[in-house]
Amino acid sequence: MGADERSQRREVTVEDLWPHKNFLVLKFQGVETINDAEPLIGAELQLPRKERAVLEPGWTYLSDLIGLPVFDGQREIGQIEDVQFGAGEAPLLVVRAGRSCRTRSFRRDVLGEARFGARQSGMKLPEACWK
């Protein structure tokens, strides 16, 4: 499978899954050998919103944060534009404030509560972050 084929979306069916070390191994229908599975290493697995599990209170799907306005107290400081992975353990929230764009680690102690019904999120940030 070439790089172009890996970047194309395709529908797969999870046939089975099991824990292995710190990961979950997924067995896809029609993928029968390790050689068949190797081209899928590093692929992104997406699930339709309607099929996602309901999360326990305090947990958040990161994709639900995109588009939320961000408040520091009562002051709106920007909007979450993206979530980036691969820069460390914590994903980075990309927050646009006017023409500037800042990244902040996704941490519960900084994010505060995301209020999805009100479509906003709170952050506790030092003033220097937005000057």
C-alpha positions in Angstrom: 0.0 0.0 0.0 1.5 3.3 -1.0 1.4 6.6 0.9 -1.5 7.8 -1.2 -3.6 4.8 -0.3 -2.8 5.2 3.4 -4.1 8.8 3.3 -7.5 7.9 1.8 -10.5 7.3 4.0 -12.0 3.9 4.0 -14.6 2.2 6.1 -13.5 -0.7 8.3 -15.4 -2.9 10.8 -13.8 -3.8 14.1 -14.2 -7.6 14.5 -12.4 -7.9 17.8 -10.2 -6.1 20.3 -7.9 -6.9 23.2 -5.4 -5.2 25.5 -1.7 -5.6 24.8 0.8 -3.8 27.0 -0.4 -0.1 27.1 -2.5 -0.4 23.9 -5.6 -1.9 22.4 -5.1 -4.2 19.5 -8.0 -4.0 17.0 -8.8 -6.8 14.6 -10.5 -5.4 11.5 -12.7 -7.5 9.3 -10.8 -8.6 6.1 -7.4 -7.9 7.7 -6.2 -11.5 8.4 -2.4 -11.3 8.9 0.1 -9.0 10.5 1.4 -8.2 7.0 -2.1 -7.1 6.0 -2.3 -4.9 9.1 1.2 -3.3 8.8 0.0 -0.6 6.3 -2.5 0.6 8.9 0.2 1.4 11.5 -0.2 5.0 12.4 -3.5 5.4 10.7 -6.2 7.6 12.3 -9.3 5.7 13.4 -12.5 7.9 13.3 -15.9 7.1 14.7 -19.2 8.8 13.7 -20.4 11.0 16.6 -23.6 9.0 16.9 -21.6 5.9 17.6 -19.3 7.3 20.3 -19.7 6.0 23.9 -21.3 8.3 26.4 -18.5 9.6 28.6 -18.5 9.8 32.4 -18.8 13.3 33.9 -15.5 15.1 33.7 -14.4 13.4 30.5 -14.3 15.2 27.1 -13.9 14.2 23.5 -11.2 16.6 22.3 -13.0 17.0 19.0 -15.9 18.5 20.9 -13.7 21.4 22.0 -13.1 22.7 18.5 -15.1 25.8 17.9 -15.7 26.6 21.6 -15.1 30.2 22.7 -12.5 30.4 25.5 -13.1 32.5 28.6 -10.7 33.6 31.3 -13.2 34.4 34.0 -15.8 36.6 32.3 -13.5 37.8 29.5 -13.6 36.0 26.1 -10.0 35.5 25.0 -10.4 33.4 21.8 -11.8 30.3 20.2 -10.4 26.8 20.1 -9.5 26.3 16.5 -7.8 22.9 16.5 -6.3 20.1 18.7 -2.8 18.9 17.8 -1.1 15.7 18.8 2.5 14.5 18.8 4.2 17.4 20.7 4.3 15.5 24.0 2.0 13.6 26.2 -0.7 16.3 26.4 -2.4 17.4 23.2 -2.2 21.1 22.3 -5.2 23.3 22.0 -4.8 25.9 19.3 -6.6 29.0 20.5 -7.2 31.9 18.1 -7.4 35.4 19.7 -8.0 38.0 17.0 -5.1 37.7 14.5 -2.9 35.8 16.9 -2.9 32.0 17.4 -1.5 30.4 20.6 -1.1 26.8 21.6 -1.7 25.6 25.1 -1.4 22.1 26.6 -4.7 20.4 27.2 -4.7 20.1 31.0 -7.7 19.7 33.2 -6.3 22.3 35.7 -6.0 24.9 33.0 -9.0 24.1 30.8 -11.6 24.4 33.5 -15.1 23.3 32.6 -16.3 23.0 29.1 -20.0 23.9 28.9 -21.2 22.3 25.7 -24.8 23.4 26.1 -23.6 27.0 26.3 -20.9 26.3 23.7 -18.1 27.8 25.7 -15.0 26.7 27.7 -13.2 28.3 30.6 -9.4 28.6 31.0 -7.4 29.8 33.9 -4.5 31.5 32.2 -1.8 34.0 33.3 -2.4 37.4 31.7 1.0 37.2 29.9 -0.4 34.4 27.7 -2.6 36.8 25.8 -0.5 40.0 25.5 
